[in-house]
C-alpha cells in the first residue's frame, strides 16, 4: 500500500465514520473530505472544485427544478381525482398510490415525485379514515423503486452513468436501466400491496405547522369567469372540488343581490362566491374551477418572483380594527390585497371589502416581497410563521408536463444529451414563469449538490491512487470462491449495506469504481457490476436516513427506526433475489 493509497483509505474511513456519527451534516462532511484530500496531496488543488462543474450536478439540479414545477402544477392531483371514489380499502389505496409514484418517479426525481403525492395520500387518509402510517412508507419505497427505471429517476443512476463513461468511454443511456428497474418495480408493487399490514396502524405523525395553526374557516371571495367549468353548476359541485372541508355560504349576483346557495340555484358567469374552508381546499376550488380571486391583481398570480402571500393576525392596536378594506384602501395606501379572512366562532357572509376587521382576525394578504414587511408593521398585523400557501398563485397545469415530455423525447432520440436537455427544460420553465426564480432556488437541494460537487474529486482520487484496485483485490479474494453470479450478489449486498451510512450518492461514488475494478480482476464485464451498485445504492428500505424519501415520511407517518425493517426487509430480500438474475439476463456477465 502506497502513502497516497493510505491517505485515500484514511479519508474514506473517516468520512464514513462522520456520516455514521451524524453530528455533522453530510454536505459539511463532504467538504471536509475534499479539504483533507487536497491537503494530503491526492487531489490537485487546481482540480479541487472541478466536481461542481460536472454534468451530474447539472442533471440533478435541473431534475429537481422540473420536479418542483410538476408538483406545483397540481396536475397529479387532477389526474387522480377520478380514482378517489373507488379507493375505499387500504389495499386499493396502497396499490394506486405506489403505482402512481412509480410512474411519476420514472420521469422526475423520486424525491420530487414523493413530494407531489404526499398531500394526495393525506387527503385520501383523511377522507377514508385510513392511518397515514399505512400509506406513507409504501409511497416512499415506491418512489425509490420508480427511480430505478430511468437515468434521471435517482442520483445513483446518474452517477453510475458517468462512471461507466470514464471506464468504457460510453455512458448508460436514459432507458438502459428500464429492463431491470421495471422488473423490480413490478415485483415490489405486488410485495408492498400484500405486506403493508406489517406497518403499524396506530401511529400519529408529528404535528405539522399547518396542523398547529389549524385555521379552518377562512372565507375567500371568488369570481366565476365566463369560461369557468362551474358556469351552470350548483353549490355541491363547487364544494366537491375542494376535497376537504369547504362551504359555499353566499352567492353575490349583479354586485348587490345576495343568494343563499340552494339545490336549484345555478351559477352564472360573473357571480361572486363566498367560500369558507381551509386554504388548501380553497386553492383547489380556485384551480379546478377556473375561478378568480376577487380583488387580486391581474399579474400577481404569475409573478412569483416579486409577489408573495402571507398570513397574519390583526392585533388589538391595529389600524384595521373597525375599518373595512374598502375604507382603509389596502391596495392604494398599503399596496397589499386581502385574499381571505378567518374569524373564530363567526361565519362571514358579506363581501370581503365590506367586512369590518376585529382584533384576532386572521388574514391572508398578497403583496410585493419588498413591501410586505413594512405594510404589516404599518397595519399592526402580526405575521404567522411562514407557510407554503398556494392560494393566490397562478397554475399552468400542463406546461411542465409538456416541457418534461419534450426533454425526455430529445434524450430518447439522442437529439440532446441528458444534462443539456434537462437544463433546457428548467430554463424553459423559468422563462415561461411556470416556476418562479424564488421557488426554483427553494426547490434545489443544495446540500445534495454540495455533496456531489465535493465528493466527485475525492472519488476520482480514490480511483487514481489505486485504492479502488486494492479494495477490488480484497473483494476478489472473497469472491474467488464464488461463481460470477455470487460475485455480482456480493457487490449488490455491499452497496445496500453501505448506503444507509454513506448516503446513496456517496455510495455510488465510492463503490462504482470498486465494482468495475473487481469485474476486471475477475475477467467479467463491468456493466452488470455497475448496475448492481446502482440498484443497491438506490434501494435502502431498512433505515430512515439512507435516502431523503425515507426521512421525509418519518415524521408525518409517526414511524420509528424499527418500522422500516418490518416492510423493508422482505422488500430488500426481493431486490437481491430478483435483481441478480434480472441484471445477469439483461447485462451478460461474460
C-alpha angles and dihedrals in degrees: 000000000000125000092253091050089051090052090049092051092046093051094047092047092047090048092052090048091052091048090053092044089057097196092114123054114253093243090055090049090052091051090049089052091051092048091048091049092053092044091050091050097240092111115048111235091235090057096045095105099032090107092068089063094048115120090235089070091048093050094049093047093046092047090053091052092049090048091052092051092050090048094051093046091070091216093131092056090049093050092050095045095089090054095053097088091055097051097088101132126061091235092056090047092051092047096049095042094047091045090049094050091047090054092045094046089054090070106027136033111292092234089056092047091052091048090053095052101038093081089048090053091051091050091051092046092049094048097046102031093242113153108251088223088070092056110034102061093047086050091052094047090047090054090054092051093046089053089063094068102071136023094249096049095086139007097245091062091052093049094046089053089055092048091051090053090054092049105039101014096246127083124220111267126238097267100030088103094053102089094055095033095051092050093050092044093051093048091043092052090055092045094051093045090054099040105038089107088074086076120089116261098195101062123116120205123235113275111264124217090255091054092046092054090042099182106168107161106064114151118213129184111228129186123212109224120206093255095051116123087224094070105117094016128117134234097274090055089058096049092044089066091060096066086203142054107321134142130193101220104173141009115208115200129182090008097283109034110099122197131188108230111254132172089257098048111098122196122246133199109274095029116139115220125203104209124185123201148088117320092247092050092048091050092051090053091049093049099041096038095047090235130158127227105241112241095016118136112255095236098034096089093055097042100078093155097067105015124069142172126231139177121227143169121237106235125216093255094043119134087231097065109113093005132105124227090245094051097045091043098224095186098043100041102027102023094230132116125218108230101169142353134205125199118184114238096003133090115220114217101164131087112282092236088061098047114112109222120237131196108270096032113139113219136188110218130186125203146125115303092235092053104039099079094051092042093052090049093048092048095046094240119151109216117227121226107290117270128185098250116184092188108114097020124116121240127207099192107187103027095081090050091049093048091047091049091051091050093049091046092050090053094044093054091041092243090134137006118257096254094052094042094053092040087055091048092052091047092050091052091051094046092050090047090236084131119028120225089243092055090043094057091045093050096054113096096224095183090059092049091048090049091052095044092048098043099045092075090042091052090048090051092051088054099043094048089057093245092125090053089052093051089045089053091054091047091047089058089054091044094044092088091046130083117244091266089053091053089050090050090050092056092047093050093045091051091049091048095048098044098076090057103034103036119251096262092048090047091059093046090055102033103040095068089044091051093049091048091049090052089053093050090050092047092243133131114271097220099077091047092051089049089051090054092049091048095046095045093050096048109070102148097151105067138041094227106046091085132023091235092061091047091049095060098040098087099037091046095046090231127168125211094260093052091073092062092053093066097016099058097063088043092051091049089050091053092053096042095045100028099060097055091041092054092045091049095050098034110035114220096219 
